[in-house]
Amino acid sequence: MTAAADAGADVIVVGAGSSGCVVAERLSREPERKVIVLEAGAGAPSASSLRLDRLPIGVGSDRVVHYPSQQGFDLPRGRGLGGSSAVNGGYFVRWHRADFDGWSPQMWPMSAIEEAYDHLDGGSPGGGVMNVSLFADDELHSYAHAFEKYWQKQTFDTGTSPWPDVGIVRVRSNRDGWSRHSAAGLLEKARARPNVRVLTHSQVVGLRRAGGRVNGVVVGEQVLSADEVILCAGTLGTAELLARSEVVEIEGVEVWEHREQLVRFTASGGRPEPARALLQSVLHTADGVEVRCYNDDFAQFIDGLPPSSPAFGVALMHPELSGSMSWDPVARLRVDLGEMSSEDEHKIRRCAEQVVSMLGGDDFETLVQPGSPRIEPVIRTSQHAWGTMPMGVRTDWLGGVGEMPGLRIVDASILPTAGSSGPHATVMMVAWQIAESIA
Ligand SMILES: Cc1cc2nc3c(=O)[nH]c(=O)nc-3n(C[C@H](O)[C@H](O)[C@H](O)COP(=O)(O)OP(=O)(O)OC[C@H]3O[C@@H](n4cnc5c(N)ncnc54)[C@H](O)[C@@H]3O)c2cc1C
């Protein structure tokens, strides 16, 4: 810890990533509520690491920690103020309305969900806390242009509403070219308040309990007390902390992921034009697949990756099977991404084959070397892990851990269902709405 914290606080927020910054900002609006934010990593990211066309997650980046997975994939997660919001792909898209079926309608009425999203993404005109809007037609990369043209011919519409649906989804992102992270949008405002302390380089290593409730955290040699501890350490960080503290049994707990298969191809006529963003357009199919039009080889976005070739992604957004977590005090957290059901394997394969056929067709004639599209055999991950402590099952509908008063979880761990879009906007929406409800 770089600064001595006072003896305690009303609320301690663990982790200053996508969710933690939202929670800290909302709860600290009440001047009498003392809030301490503890972040394991460093301060704000440098401006250069926030270019929308870069993801600072390569080996050697000080903005991420890498978790191993049983499958051998590296699972990088943002570290430092902004957390994963400062290193992610910048795609900020709401879930479909139908994805909230099964959420408690009393605690999560659609009107409240919409209002929270509106604050973050600015609704139809765009803007909001995260300064996101739809890429315009003349900003699209040639791959995204051809992609949309192809799917329009297959009778899919291009949606421009803030609520995506089945069809072509134009991505919302930071069109000015600089990723807006949660600390910039929210924490900066909060830390100017006298009732807020933000402590970086402050990794919480344990939760303190007394009288059957959580009443503080351990950071290095120091114990900080609070009436409530709110875990916003991300799905993997929170699971690690719960396991380390022996507060919740992590062994065998489900973890969900959007598995993805890539279709690679060789660009015709040398390198494509530079991409202003990783993703500008995706397709959402009726059977729950997201087809991602990446605008270039990943090596162009991530330092240290060996050059390969451009790719399209086919991601299963509503997987039938989960992976699981386990805890080994020596080997730390073990993440097993699990198997796919045979139905899901067929679904992803069918869609990948259609992408191969798309790349061989007229719309990509000038962009793709004939005969080059190929389906990668490995099924990867989207880095979206969620749902280890789902609301309505392992926590209440506001993230409270019933068997452990004083403890609440408000990060991607508590998403209770799968979403048809990436999780970032929804993780922040959930944090916004919970903070509003408990403030
Ligand atoms: C590389 C990458 C690309 C992605 N791209 C997209 C995308 O384009 N669109 C999309 O929708 N989603 C994307 N995601 C997913 C999305 O960014 C995450 O779902 C979301 O940011 C998770 O927010 P969170 O608050 O749960 O955790 P995080 O934002 O990861 O925040 C957790 C914070 O807690 C801190 N922390 C962890 N443990 C401790 C501890 N013990 N003590 C103190 N602090 C701790 C961490 O350092 C971190 O700052 C991406 C994720 C990654 C990793």
The ligand as an ORCA input file, in Angstrom:
! r2SCAN-3c Opt
* xyz 0 1
  C      -8.341     -8.917    -23.197
  C      -9.806     -8.731    -22.962
  C     -10.610     -8.220    -23.992
  C     -11.971     -8.052    -23.780
  N     -12.713     -7.446    -24.751
  C     -14.019     -7.168    -24.514
  C     -14.775     -6.399    -25.438
  O     -14.272     -5.865    -26.419
  N     -16.107     -6.249    -25.182
  C     -16.714     -6.793    -24.094
  O     -17.936     -6.664    -23.962
  N     -16.001     -7.456    -23.163
  C     -14.666     -7.617    -23.325
  N     -13.921     -8.226    -22.368
  C     -14.572     -8.601    -21.102
  C     -14.778     -7.385    -20.185
  O     -13.712     -6.477    -20.291
  C     -14.904     -7.903    -18.747
  O     -16.013     -8.783    -18.685
  C     -15.117     -6.800    -17.720
  O     -14.152     -5.789    -17.844
  C     -15.048     -7.421    -16.324
  O     -15.199     -6.408    -15.362
  P     -14.964     -6.766    -13.828
  O     -15.282     -5.537    -13.051
  O     -15.686     -8.020    -13.514
  O     -13.410     -7.100    -13.699
  P     -12.109     -6.272    -14.111
  O     -12.429     -5.111    -14.980
  O     -11.127     -7.264    -14.605
  O     -11.611     -5.649    -12.732
  C     -11.038     -6.391    -11.693
  C     -10.069     -5.462    -10.947
  O      -9.805     -6.031     -9.673
  C      -8.423     -5.972     -9.407
  N      -8.124     -7.057     -8.473
  C      -8.186     -8.395     -8.710
  N      -7.890     -9.081     -7.581
  C      -7.666     -8.136     -6.608
  C      -7.318     -8.227     -5.222
  N      -7.181     -9.408     -4.597
  N      -7.135     -7.069     -4.526
  C      -7.292     -5.849     -5.137
  N      -7.633     -5.725     -6.450
  C      -7.813     -6.852     -7.174
  C      -7.778     -6.156    -10.771
  O      -6.451     -5.673    -10.779
  C      -8.719     -5.342    -11.650
  O      -8.354     -3.980    -11.714
  C     -12.552     -8.410    -22.539
  C     -11.756     -8.919    -21.515
  C     -10.381     -9.065    -21.705
  C      -9.544     -9.570    -20.566
*
